[in-house]
Amino acid sequence: MHVFSHVCHQIAERSPALDGIPLAVCHRCYGFYVGLLCGTAVTIVLAARRAMLNRHAVPILAIGFAPAALDWLLGVAEIWSNTPFSRTTTGWLCGTVAGVYMAFAFTGATRR
């Protein structure tokens, strides 16, 4: 719990639980970390499209991060009531996009 307290609010009612014990991260962070793993795995499939993905990195990252930002912002503005599903799903999308670019950056750095 202490390790993740630096990156996550860890509010128990906003965190997934196993046998009633909340995990050390909230729904959105959980989705993000699962997405990082998925994005890293997807990188293998997307390797042939690396040049195109790099050319369009800013809009792709914006599309990946926008739903999470919108889910949070609309919740804060009390226009939308986000749910564990919306937080986890938007976190997963954000993490998947980030995972692709992190894997590309890592593999590019190791090639040099």
PLY file of the C-alpha trace (Angstrom):
ply
format ascii 1.0
element vertex 112
property float x
property float y
property float z
element edge 111
property int vertex1
property int vertex2
end_header
0.00 0.00 0.00
2.81 2.39 0.87
4.54 2.01 -2.51
1.40 2.86 -4.50
0.32 5.65 -2.12
2.67 7.99 -3.99
0.79 7.54 -7.29
-2.78 6.67 -6.27
-5.32 8.07 -3.79
-6.24 4.52 -2.66
-9.78 5.40 -1.60
-11.18 2.02 -0.56
-14.63 2.48 -2.15
-12.98 3.44 -5.44
-10.64 0.44 -5.46
-11.18 -3.12 -6.65
-11.12 -5.65 -3.83
-10.19 -9.29 -3.40
-12.14 -11.07 -0.64
-13.22 -7.66 0.68
-9.67 -6.32 0.89
-9.11 -3.28 -1.36
-6.15 -3.41 -3.74
-3.38 -0.82 -3.39
-4.68 1.11 -6.41
-8.01 2.58 -7.50
-10.09 1.35 -10.44
-8.53 3.81 -12.92
-4.94 2.98 -11.86
-5.74 -0.73 -11.97
-7.06 -0.33 -15.52
-3.99 1.73 -16.40
-1.55 -0.92 -15.18
-3.43 -3.71 -16.96
-3.43 -1.48 -20.06
0.35 -1.03 -19.83
0.73 -4.80 -20.02
-1.75 -5.02 -22.91
-0.06 -2.16 -24.75
3.32 -3.81 -24.40
1.90 -7.05 -25.82
0.13 -5.19 -28.65
3.43 -3.57 -29.61
4.58 -6.88 -31.06
1.59 -6.85 -33.44
2.01 -3.13 -34.23
5.74 -3.26 -34.91
5.18 -3.07 -38.67
3.19 0.16 -38.19
5.73 1.79 -35.90
6.64 4.61 -38.31
2.98 5.57 -38.81
2.27 5.41 -35.06
5.30 7.60 -34.33
4.22 10.17 -36.95
0.80 10.46 -35.34
1.86 10.04 -31.70
0.33 13.26 -30.34
-3.21 12.70 -31.68
-3.11 9.00 -30.77
-2.00 9.78 -27.22
-4.68 12.49 -26.97
-7.35 10.02 -28.11
-6.08 7.47 -25.58
-5.98 9.89 -22.64
-9.08 12.00 -23.46
-11.73 9.51 -22.26
-10.07 9.22 -18.82
-9.73 13.00 -18.55
-13.33 13.49 -19.68
-14.63 10.82 -17.28
-12.81 12.54 -14.42
-13.71 16.10 -15.44
-17.41 15.36 -15.95
-17.47 13.62 -12.57
-15.87 16.60 -10.84
-18.34 18.94 -12.58
-21.18 16.65 -11.42
-22.41 16.29 -15.00
-21.63 12.59 -15.15
-21.40 10.06 -12.38
-18.43 7.88 -13.20
-18.55 4.25 -12.17
-15.98 1.55 -11.41
-16.53 0.31 -14.97
-15.95 3.74 -16.56
-12.88 4.41 -14.41
-11.36 0.99 -15.12
-12.16 1.11 -18.85
-10.82 4.62 -19.41
-7.73 3.78 -17.35
-7.20 0.65 -19.44
-7.46 2.60 -22.71
-5.03 5.21 -21.45
-2.61 2.55 -20.21
-2.77 0.56 -23.44
-1.84 3.59 -25.55
0.89 4.55 -23.09
2.16 0.95 -23.04
2.56 0.91 -26.83
4.66 4.07 -26.82
6.65 3.05 -23.75
7.50 -0.28 -25.39
8.50 1.52 -28.60
10.69 3.89 -26.59
12.29 1.03 -24.69
12.98 -1.07 -27.76
14.32 2.01 -29.58
16.65 2.77 -26.68
17.96 -0.79 -26.52
18.73 -0.83 -30.25
21.24 2.00 -29.91
0 1
1 2
2 3
3 4
4 5
5 6
6 7
7 8
8 9
9 10
10 11
11 12
12 13
13 14
14 15
15 16
16 17
17 18
18 19
19 20
20 21
21 22
22 23
23 24
24 25
25 26
26 27
27 28
28 29
29 30
30 31
31 32
32 33
33 34
34 35
35 36
36 37
37 38
38 39
39 40
40 41
41 42
42 43
43 44
44 45
45 46
46 47
47 48
48 49
49 50
50 51
51 52
52 53
53 54
54 55
55 56
56 57
57 58
58 59
59 60
60 61
61 62
62 63
63 64
64 65
65 66
66 67
67 68
68 69
69 70
70 71
71 72
72 73
73 74
74 75
75 76
76 77
77 78
78 79
79 80
80 81
81 82
82 83
83 84
84 85
85 86
86 87
87 88
88 89
89 90
90 91
91 92
92 93
93 94
94 95
95 96
96 97
97 98
98 99
99 100
100 101
101 102
102 103
103 104
104 105
105 106
106 107
107 108
108 109
109 110
110 111
